[in-house]
Amino acid sequence: MPTQPMTTQHQDVLKHSISELIAHRDQLGGIDDLNAERAKVKAALDYEKKLLAQTKGEVKEAAGYRDKYLAEAREKLAECERLDKEIKEKSVVVKQANDYINKLRQQLG
């Protein structure tokens, strides 16, 4: 087959094809870069999930302590209220006794 001289049209088609091949090569390189970036993001996400699980455990533990101390505080409050009531009742009795003693002193006096 005889070799024909390359025409401008052929040169343009060849340049366009080469340009497309370069673009495809760059895209494939971008896919590798994306895969590497995806792996980094996945590792970061896995790490954050681990931290979140730990934090949830700590929150659950803290809630348990809170509930425990809240129950103890409620028991102490109930005891204080009971003692306050008892003090008021005994204060009335002591006042009556003091009034009676003062009355006797006046009579003896």
HELIX and SHEET records of a PDB file:
HELIX    1   1 THR A    8  LEU A  108  1                                 101    
END                                                                             
